[in-house]
């Protein structure tokens, strides 16, 4: 049986303020929870409708009724298991971003887009994502589910993006790539194996203060043949296309 205090705690984790206060986020479903366990991610509590002896040795294990799980799940259909997971603490050292490709996010707001970008980063072996402070929170329940377990394989940092980029521009041969409609085609540009790819806000694009720091402006050309279509690509889709071309060019 779930206590009122535990129900209140779990429900509060829908709010960034309380996630930071308790240093916890919620993960739902056997696949996601088991993935986190395999990665040795510290888990504080496991709440499930079924008793699992193996999982009971991982963290405090609480068995409950399905009706109780409904009260704390953030999904439309409640899973059979929920875990309260400790938020990892990463320290970003600017020099660690050199000699590799990383992603910078400027004001990304949609949890689904952020989750997709984290998954893409993991798929293509990107180790770090640096986010402006106004980006969606990566430990939002919707983002956590959208990452499909990739969240703990990629380090997501929240920084003063302008300051971080300024520090990076002090190093020679390190490029700050920015995506613009009028940029040079990624298929006609030489993409380096060290740099920071900036993806902008879904509606406004890259902010003016960050745009001023871009050293290479790139774009994804349209091959629609002039037929009317979408004005622009979803930021998650665009990130995947560009990162794929980076990898193609630099892994030859």
N, C-alpha and C positions, 0 to 999 in steps of 0.2 A: 504494500500500500504506500502511496506517495503522500508525504506530509505536505501541509499547506505551504510551509516555508520553501520546500524543494520546488513545488509547482510555481511559486512566485519567482524563485531564482531562475528557473529555466525560461519562463515567459519573459523575464527581464532581459534575457540575452538577445532579444530581437532589437534591442537598443544599443547603439555603439557605446554610449556612456557607461552602461552597466557591464558590457563586455570588457571594457578597459578597466573598470573598477574591480571586477572579479577575475580578470585575466583568463577568461574562459570563452569558448565558443561551442556551438552545438553541431554535432554531426549525426545524420539520420540514415538508417538503413544498414543491412548487414554488409553489403559490398564496401561502402565507404568506411564503416567502423573497422572492418577487418583489414582494410588497406592501411588505415592509420596504425593499427596494431602491428602490422608487418613492418612498418617504418619506425617502430619503437617510439612513436609520438606519446608523450605523457598524457594519460587519460585519468581524470579524477573520478568520474562516476559512469557506470553503465546501467541503463534502465531498459528492461526488456519484459515482454509478456511471457517469455519462456526462460527457464533456468538453463544456463550453459556452464558446466563446471570449468571448462578451459578458460572461458572469459572471466569467470569469477575470481581468477587468480591475477587478472590484469589490473583491476581497479575495484573500488567499492561497487558491488553488484546489487541492484535493487530490482526485484521482480514485482510486476504490477499487472493490473487488468488492462485489457485493450481500451476500455472506456477511460481509464486514467491516462493512458498514453495519448489519447485524443486531445487531452487538455493541455499537453505540452508540446505537441508536434506542430511544426510550421508548414508541413506539407498538406496538400488537399486530402490525400489518403495516408493515414498514419502508418509508419513502418512498424516492425515488431521490435525494433531496438533503436535506442538513442544514446549517444555518448556525450558527456561534458568533457571537452578537451582543453588542455592548457594552451594558451596562445604563446607561440615561440617568440623569443626575443632575438632579433638580428641586429648586429651593428654593421652599418655600411661604411666601409673604407673606400673612399673614392678611387684610389689606385687599383682596387680589386676589379674595377670595371674595365681597366685597360686590357688590350690584347684579346678582346672577345666582343661579341655582339650582345648588347643588352637592350631592353625595351624601356622607354620612358612614356608614362601616361600623363597627359595634361588635361585634367578635368573630366575624366571618364565618369559618367553618372549611372549608367545602367548596370545593375548587378549581373545580368546575363552576359553582357559584353565583357565585363571584367573577368567573369568566370571562364568564358571562352578563351580570352587572351592568356590566362594562366595555363589552361590546358594546352594551347598552342605552344606556349613557351616550353612546357615540359616535353611535348612531342618532338620539338626541334632542338632540344638540348640547351635552351636558354636558361641560364642559372639565376639571373637577377632581373627583377622588374622594379623600377623606381617610379613612384607615383607622387603627384602633387598632393598637397594636403586636402584639396577639395574633391579628390576622387572618391568613388564609392568605397566602402570599407570591405576589404577582402574577407573579413570574418563574419560579414552579414550572412545569415542562414541561406539566403538565395544564392549568394556567390559561392559559398561552401559547397552546396549541392551541384552548382553548375561546373565546378572545377573537377568533379568526378574523381577526387583523390589526388589530383595533381598539385593541390595547394601546398602540401608538405614537401614537394620535390623542387619547388621554385621559391626563392626568397623574394618576398614582396616588401619593399621598403617605402615608408611614407616620409618624404623629405621636403625641404624647401627646394623645389625643382630648379628654379632659376639659379640659386646659389650653387647647387650641385653641378649643373651644366657649365656654369662659369668656371668652376674649378677644373672641370674636364677639358675645357678649351685651352687651358694653360699647357697641356701636353701636346707636343707636335705629333702629326700623323694620326690624330684621333678625331674622327668625324662625328658631327652631330647631324643626323639625317632627319629631315622633316617632310611630312607628306602634304602635298599641295596639288590642287587641280592643275595648276600651270607648271608643275615641276617637270624635271626631265624623266623620261620613261625609265622604269627600273630595268627594262630589257635592253636599253641602250646605254646605261650607266655602268661604270665600274664600281661595284660595291665591295668595300673592304671587309676584312675579317676582324676589325676592331672599330667599334663605334657604338653610338647610342641612337636607336630608332625612336623618334618621338611620334606618338599617335595622339591626335587632338580630340577635344570634346565632340560628342555626337552631332550637335547642332551648330556649334560655333567654330569648330576646328581648333587649330593651335592658337593660343593666346598671343597677343602682340609682344609681350615681354619675353616669351619663349621663342617666338619667331625671329626676334632680333639676334638670337644666339645660334640659329641654324647655319651650318656650314655647307650642307648639300641639300638642295630641294629636289625631291623625287615624287613620282606619281605612278599610278597604275593606268596605262592607256586603255581606252575603250575600243573594243573590236566589233561594236554593234553595227558598223557600216552606215552610221548616220540615222538609224531608226530610233524613234523615241523610246526612251526607257528610263530606268532609275537615274536620278541626277548624280547619285554617289553610292558607293558601297557601304554596307554596314561596317563599322570600325573593326569588329572581330574578324569578319571575312577579309577585309583589307590587310589586317595585320598578318593573317595566315599567308596571303599571297606574297606579301613583301618579304617576310621572313623566309619563306620557301625559296625565293630568288636569291636572297643573301646566302643561304646554305648551298644552293646549287652552284653559285659562282665561286664560293670560297672553299668548297670541299672537293674541287676537281683534282 
